[in-house]
Amino acid sequence: MKPSLRALLLLGSLALAPVSAGAVEPDEILPEASLETRARDISAHLRCMVCQNESIDDSHAPLARDLRLLVRERLKAGDSDAAIFDYLVRRYGDFILLKPPLKAETLALWGAPLIVLIVGAAAIIANMRRREPNALAPKELSEAEAAKLKSALERDQA
């Protein structure tokens, strides 16, 4: 590998390092590596209630920090991952999950993109059918238009 390419890859890695670190503060990190790994995995699947499109692992909002600390406390207390998810869903509802389960209550959430796609396609098809079949086809010139065109061409050639 060329030294310049190696330097470029190193620079790119260093530039992306803060992005992958997330918003976890050093004082939040658990001393036991296995618990910290579980905490990061759980946090990556929980929605920040303030930012809404970020996981609590990536969010810098104070509520996200509180939720990260809560997850770590529950892990230290010996709760399983499923018990932590269940606790948070009972407390905040399915919205806390970045990928909510498919249930009767969340059916509209999961089906809305498909419904919008179907309605849009139907509108496009209906619009295409309403058009005149030869609307874009060239039409014959009237005698007046043909005479005007002929005089304009003769003028340009002179």
C-alpha positions in Angstrom: 0.0 0.0 0.0 1.3 3.4 -0.9 2.2 5.7 2.0 -0.1 8.5 0.7 -3.0 6.0 0.6 -2.2 4.7 4.0 -2.1 8.3 5.4 -5.4 9.1 3.7 -7.1 6.0 5.2 -5.7 6.8 8.7 -7.0 10.4 8.3 -10.4 9.1 7.3 -10.6 6.8 10.2 -9.7 9.5 12.6 -12.3 11.8 11.1 -15.0 9.2 11.6 -13.9 8.2 15.1 -16.1 10.8 16.9 -19.1 9.7 14.9 -18.9 6.1 16.0 -18.3 7.1 19.6 -21.9 8.2 20.1 -23.0 10.5 22.9 -22.1 8.2 25.8 -20.2 10.2 28.4 -17.1 8.7 30.1 -18.8 8.8 33.5 -21.6 6.6 32.1 -19.4 3.7 30.9 -19.6 0.6 33.0 -16.4 -0.9 34.2 -17.4 -4.4 33.2 -17.0 -4.7 29.4 -19.7 -7.3 28.9 -22.3 -5.1 30.6 -21.2 -2.0 28.7 -21.5 -3.9 25.4 -25.1 -5.0 26.4 -25.9 -1.4 27.4 -24.6 0.0 24.1 -26.7 -2.6 22.2 -29.8 -1.8 24.1 -29.3 1.9 23.8 -28.8 1.6 20.0 -32.4 0.2 19.7 -34.1 2.9 21.9 -35.4 6.1 20.4 -34.5 9.4 22.0 -37.8 10.9 23.0 -36.5 14.5 22.3 -34.6 13.9 19.0 -37.0 11.1 17.8 -34.8 10.0 14.9 -31.8 9.2 16.9 -31.0 6.4 19.3 -30.3 7.3 22.9 -26.8 6.1 22.2 -26.3 8.8 19.6 -28.3 11.6 21.3 -26.8 14.4 23.4 -30.2 15.3 24.9 -30.4 15.2 28.7 -33.3 12.8 28.6 -31.2 10.4 26.4 -28.5 10.5 29.1 -31.0 9.7 31.8 -32.3 6.8 29.8 -28.7 5.5 29.1 -28.1 5.7 32.9 -31.4 3.9 33.6 -30.4 1.1 31.2 -27.1 0.7 33.0 -28.7 0.7 36.4 -31.1 -2.0 35.3 -28.2 -4.0 33.9 -26.2 -3.7 37.2 -29.4 -4.8 39.0 -29.3 -8.0 37.0 -32.2 -7.4 34.6 -32.2 -9.2 31.2 -32.2 -7.3 28.0 -35.9 -8.3 27.4 -36.8 -7.1 30.9 -35.2 -3.7 30.3 -37.1 -3.3 27.0 -40.3 -4.4 28.6 -39.8 -1.9 31.4 -39.2 1.0 29.0 -42.1 0.0 26.7 -44.4 -0.1 29.7 -43.2 3.3 30.8 -43.0 5.1 27.4 -44.9 2.9 25.0 -43.8 1.3 21.7 -42.6 4.7 20.5 -39.4 4.3 22.6 -38.3 1.5 20.2 -36.6 2.6 17.0 -38.2 -0.4 15.3 -41.7 -0.8 16.9 -43.3 -4.2 16.6 -46.1 -4.9 14.2 -49.2 -4.8 16.2 -52.8 -3.6 15.7 -51.8 -0.2 17.3 -48.7 0.2 15.1 -50.3 -1.0 11.8 -50.9 2.5 10.6 -47.3 3.4 11.3 -46.0 0.4 9.3 -48.7 0.6 6.5 -48.5 4.4 5.9 -45.6 4.3 3.4 -47.2 1.5 1.4 -50.6 3.4 1.4 -48.9 6.6 0.2 -47.1 4.6 -2.5 -50.3 3.0 -3.7 -52.3 6.3 -3.7 -49.5 8.0 -5.6 -49.3 5.3 -8.2 -53.1 5.3 -8.6 -53.1 9.1 -9.1 -50.4 8.9 -11.7 -52.3 6.1 -13.6 -55.6 8.0 -13.4 -53.9 11.2 -14.7 -52.3 9.3 -17.6 -55.7 7.7 -18.6 -57.5 11.0 -18.6 -55.1 12.6 -21.1 -56.1 12.8 -24.7 -54.4 9.8 -26.5 -52.6 12.0 -29.0 -52.2 15.1 -26.9 -48.4 15.1 -27.5 -48.5 14.2 -31.2 -47.8 17.0 -33.6 -50.8 18.5 -35.3 -51.3 19.6 -38.9 -50.7 23.3 -39.5 -53.7 25.4 -40.6 -53.4 27.2 -44.0 -52.8 30.5 -42.2 -50.0 29.0 -40.0 -48.4 27.3 -43.1 -48.4 30.6 -45.0 -46.9 32.4 -42.0 -44.2 29.7 -41.7 -43.4 29.8 -45.4 -43.0 33.6 -45.4 -40.8 33.5 -42.3 -38.6 30.9 -44.0 -38.4 32.9 -47.2 -37.5 36.0 -45.2 -34.7 34.1 -43.4 -33.2 32.7 -46.6 -33.1 36.1 -48.3 
